[in-house]
Amino acid sequence: MSLRDYIVNVPKVELHVHLEGSMPPETLLELAQKHNVPLPANTLSGVRDWFTFVDMPHFVQIYITISNCLRTAEDIEQLAKDFLRRQAEQNVLYSEITYTPYTHYHQKGIPFREQLNALNRARRWAEAEFGVTMRYIFDIAREVPPEKGIVTAEWVIDAFQNPENAVVALGLGGYEVGHPPEKHAVSFAAAREAGVPIVLHAGEHGGPDSIRGALALGSQRIGHGVQAVHDPALVRELAELQIPLEISPTSNLKLKVFPSLAEHAIQSLIDAGVVVTLNSDDPPMFNTTLTDEFLQCAETFGWDADQVDALILNAARVSLLSASERAALEDRILDGMTMIRAEYL
């Protein structure tokens, strides 16, 4: 029928989405009332209005409030279940979520193992209920000192040894300016030594040097990476080495990285041969979904179903699943693409 129908229904993969940043206003209001956490509004419509993006300080305020409302392992499980339910509604078969366990340990004393067990209860529930699943990139917040970052690294190294834990990488998130990747070099060296994949945020508000720093530390993919467009040699390197970028266009627009979608770097990076994946980052906070990202980019850049499929398959192929799991996921996606094409195109 139409490309829009195809995008809505085709099976998808998402590699760059923050679990804490996936909390919708409904869940925030419920948890705030449960734990007596004051909000700027006490009605759902009021909280939705407050969620409307204004600027970076406002974004940070919402993120801190979300974190404050996650007080127990049961809250984390609820958040993850709500997230996976919404992914299933979009036919997102597989997600790699970024999550910051140290924050909830440090602020509220929730042990890491309790957090991990809560996530895994949600994951197993969604696999049984919807046939969708997720894996975890536990990240270090750039702002913390290195001696706190290593705590997260040690948790990840230990959990990674058992595939049943579903931990696939050590990440680095937070505001780049003033916090280069090298600040946490010890943590990433320890992860590499233990065979743990590394996936760092870089090149969002930081420039090409931030991306080069992440690559030097061994990052297998780059979260964002869009500032590479200011360094043609770096773009060529990313293309030659096939280093994937996890690009979140709406997030970039809201955070003033680009003035408009038409001026976004995603198309030029694709044209240069860089491996690009499409993602939503913090979907309710930016009033987007992975489906919306595909719809808006397809309209703006004139993508057809083949280009949509290429980006989805990129994500499946550069995911951090085992080789057999990746192959099974790709087969599922290809089967779904064939079926949806027959119905909608």
C-alpha positions in Angstrom: 0.0 0.0 0.0 2.6 2.6 1.1 6.1 3.1 2.4 4.6 4.5 5.6 2.7 1.2 6.2 5.8 -0.7 5.4 7.9 1.2 7.9 5.3 0.9 10.7 5.0 -2.9 10.3 8.5 -4.0 9.2 10.6 -5.8 12.0 13.3 -3.6 13.4 16.4 -3.5 15.6 17.5 -0.7 17.9 21.0 -0.3 19.3 21.0 3.1 21.0 18.3 3.7 23.5 18.7 4.7 27.2 16.4 2.7 29.5 16.1 5.5 32.0 15.3 7.9 29.2 12.6 5.6 27.9 10.3 6.2 30.8 7.0 7.7 29.6 5.1 10.4 31.5 2.5 7.8 32.7 5.1 5.6 34.4 6.9 8.7 35.9 3.7 9.9 37.5 2.8 6.4 38.8 6.3 6.0 40.4 6.4 9.5 41.7 3.1 9.0 43.5 4.2 5.6 44.8 7.4 7.1 46.3 6.1 10.6 47.2 8.5 12.3 44.8 7.3 15.8 44.0 6.8 16.7 40.3 6.1 20.0 38.7 2.6 18.7 37.9 0.4 16.1 39.6 -1.8 15.2 36.6 -0.9 13.1 33.5 -1.7 16.0 31.2 0.5 18.3 33.3 3.4 15.8 33.4 3.1 15.4 29.6 3.3 19.1 29.1 6.4 19.2 31.4 8.0 16.5 29.3 7.9 18.7 26.2 11.5 19.4 25.4 12.7 22.9 26.1 16.5 22.9 26.4 19.4 20.9 27.8 19.0 22.0 31.4 15.3 21.0 31.2 16.3 17.7 29.7 18.7 17.1 32.6 16.0 18.0 35.1 13.6 15.4 33.7 16.4 12.8 33.6 17.3 13.4 37.2 13.6 13.2 38.3 13.2 9.9 36.4 16.3 8.5 38.2 14.9 9.7 41.6 11.7 7.8 41.0 13.5 4.5 40.4 13.7 3.5 44.1 13.5 -0.3 44.0 14.4 -3.3 41.8 10.7 -3.7 41.1 10.6 -0.2 39.7 13.4 -1.1 37.3 11.6 -4.2 36.3 8.4 -2.2 35.6 10.4 0.3 33.6 12.0 -2.4 31.5 8.7 -4.2 30.9 7.0 -1.0 29.8 9.9 -0.3 27.4 9.8 -3.8 25.9 6.0 -3.6 25.5 6.4 -0.4 23.5 9.2 -2.0 21.5 7.0 -4.9 20.7 4.2 -2.5 19.5 6.7 -1.2 17.0 7.9 -4.7 16.0 11.3 -4.0 17.3 12.5 -7.5 17.7 15.8 -6.7 19.5 17.1 -3.8 21.5 20.5 -3.1 23.1 19.7 -0.8 26.0 22.1 1.6 27.6 21.6 1.7 31.4 23.6 3.3 34.2 23.6 0.9 37.2 26.1 2.9 39.3 23.6 5.8 39.6 21.0 3.7 41.3 23.5 2.0 43.5 25.1 5.3 44.6 21.9 7.3 45.1 19.6 4.6 46.4 21.7 1.7 47.4 20.2 -0.8 45.0 22.8 -3.5 44.6 24.0 -4.2 41.1 22.9 -7.8 41.2 19.4 -6.8 42.1 19.3 -4.4 39.2 20.5 -7.0 36.8 18.1 -9.6 38.1 15.2 -7.1 37.6 16.2 -6.4 34.0 16.5 -10.1 33.3 13.0 -10.8 34.8 11.6 -8.2 32.4 13.6 -9.6 29.5 12.4 -13.2 30.0 8.8 -11.9 30.4 9.0 -10.1 27.1 10.5 -13.0 25.3 7.7 -15.2 26.4 4.9 -12.6 26.0 5.9 -10.8 22.8 8.9 -12.6 21.2 11.1 -9.6 21.6 14.3 -9.3 23.6 17.1 -7.0 24.7 20.7 -7.0 25.9 22.5 -4.5 28.1 25.3 -2.0 27.6 26.0 -0.8 31.2 27.7 2.6 30.9 29.9 4.8 33.0 28.7 8.3 33.4 31.5 10.5 32.1 31.1 13.0 34.9 32.1 10.5 37.7 35.8 10.2 38.7 37.8 7.3 37.3 37.8 5.4 40.7 34.0 5.3 40.5 33.9 4.4 36.8 36.0 1.3 37.5 33.2 0.0 39.8 30.9 -0.3 36.8 33.7 -1.8 34.8 34.2 -4.5 37.4 30.5 -5.3 37.6 30.3 -5.6 33.8 33.4 -7.8 33.6 32.0 -10.2 36.1 28.5 -10.3 34.7 29.8 -10.7 31.1 31.3 -14.1 31.9 27.9 -15.7 32.0 25.8 -15.2 28.8 22.6 -15.7 30.8 23.2 -12.3 32.3 22.6 -10.7 28.8 25.4 -8.1 29.4 27.1 -7.4 26.1 29.3 -4.3 26.5 30.7 -1.6 28.7 29.7 1.9 27.6 30.4 5.6 28.3 27.6 8.2 28.4 26.9 11.7 29.6 28.0 15.1 28.5 31.2 15.0 26.5 32.6 18.5 26.8 35.3 18.4 29.6 35.1 14.7 29.9 37.1 13.0 27.1 37.0 9.2 26.8 40.6 9.0 28.0 39.4 10.0 31.5 38.1 6.4 32.0 40.9 4.7 30.1 41.7 2.4 33.0 38.1 1.0 33.0 38.1 0.3 29.3 41.6 -1.3 29.4 40.3 -3.7 32.0 37.2 -4.5 29.9 39.3 -5.1 26.8 41.6 -7.4 28.8 38.6 -9.4 29.9 37.2 -9.6 26.4 34.3 -7.3 27.0 33.1 -5.2 24.0 33.3 -1.5 24.4 30.7 0.9 22.9 31.2 4.6 23.7 29.2 7.7 23.1 31.3 10.2 21.2 31.0 12.9 18.6 27.6 14.3 19.7 28.6 17.6 21.4 32.3 16.7 21.3 34.1 17.1 18.1 36.1 14.6 15.9 38.8 14.3 18.6 36.2 12.7 20.9 35.5 10.1 18.3 39.2 9.5 17.7 39.6 9.1 21.5 36.8 6.5 21.6 38.3 4.6 18.7 41.7 4.6 20.4 40.2 3.0 23.5 38.7 0.2 21.3 35.1 1.3 20.8 33.5 -1.2 18.4 30.7 1.2 17.6 30.2 4.9 18.2 27.2 6.2 19.9 26.2 9.3 17.8 29.4 10.0 16.0 27.8 12.7 13.8 30.5 15.3 14.4 32.8 13.1 12.2 31.4 15.1 9.2 33.7 18.0 10.2 36.8 15.8 9.5 36.8 14.1 6.1 39.7 12.0 7.0 37.8 10.6 9.9 34.8 9.9 7.8 37.0 7.9 5.4 38.5 6.0 8.3 35.1 5.1 9.7 34.0 3.9 6.3 37.2 1.9 5.6 37.1 0.2 9.0 33.3 -0.2 8.9 33.0 1.3 12.4 29.2 1.6 12.9 27.6 4.8 14.0 24.4 4.8 16.2 22.6 7.9 14.9 19.6 9.4 16.6 18.4 12.3 14.4 15.6 13.7 16.6 17.8 13.7 19.7 20.5 15.6 17.7 17.9 18.2 16.6 16.5 18.7 20.1 19.9 19.1 21.5 20.9 21.7 18.8 23.6 19.5 17.2 21.9 20.3 13.8 19.4 23.1 13.0 17.1 20.9 10.9 16.7 17.3 9.8 17.4 18.4 6.2 20.8 19.6 7.4 21.5 16.5 9.5 24.7 14.6 8.6 23.1 11.1 8.3 22.6 11.1 4.6 26.1 12.4 3.8 27.6 9.7 6.1 25.5 7.0 4.4 26.7 8.3 1.0 30.3 8.2 2.2 30.0 4.5 2.9 29.8 4.7 6.7 27.8 1.9 8.5 24.8 3.8 9.9 22.1 2.6 12.3 19.0 4.6 13.2 17.9 5.0 16.8 15.7 7.0 19.2 18.0 7.6 22.1 15.5 8.9 24.8 12.2 8.4 23.0 9.5 9.9 25.3 11.8 12.8 26.3 12.2 13.7 22.6 8.7 12.8 21.6 9.8 10.2 19.1 10.0 6.5 18.5 12.3 4.3 16.3 9.4 4.1 13.9 9.1 7.9 13.8 12.8 8.2 13.1 12.4 6.0 10.0 9.3 7.8 8.9 10.8 11.3 9.2 14.1 10.4 7.6 12.4 8.6 4.7 10.3 11.7 4.0 13.2 14.1 4.3 15.9 12.2 2.4 13.7 10.4 0.0 14.5 6.9 1.3 12.8 3.9 -0.3 12.1 0.5 1.3 15.5 -0.8 0.2 17.3 2.0 2.2 15.0 1.3 5.2 15.9 -2.4 5.0 19.6 -1.6 4.7 19.6 0.4 7.9 17.6 -2.2 9.8 19.9 -5.0 8.6 23.0 -2.9 9.5 21.7 -2.8 13.1 21.1 -6.6 13.2 24.5 -7.3 11.7 26.5 -5.0 14.1 24.6 -6.0 17.2 26.6 -7.6 20.0 24.7 -10.9 20.0 26.7 -14.1 19.4 27.2 -15.1 15.7 24.4 -17.7 15.9 22.0 -15.3 17.6 22.8 -12.6 15.0 22.2 -15.0 12.2 18.8 -16.1 13.7 17.8 -12.5 14.2 18.7 -11.6 10.6 16.7 -14.5 9.3 13.7 -13.4 11.3 14.0 -9.9 9.9 14.5 -11.0 6.3 11.4 -13.3 6.6 9.4 -10.4 8.1 10.6 -8.0 5.4 9.5 -10.4 2.7 6.1 -10.9 4.2 5.5 -7.1 4.9 6.6 -6.2 1.4 4.1 -8.6 -0.1 1.4 -7.0 2.0 2.2 -3.3 1.8 4.4 -2.6 -1.3 
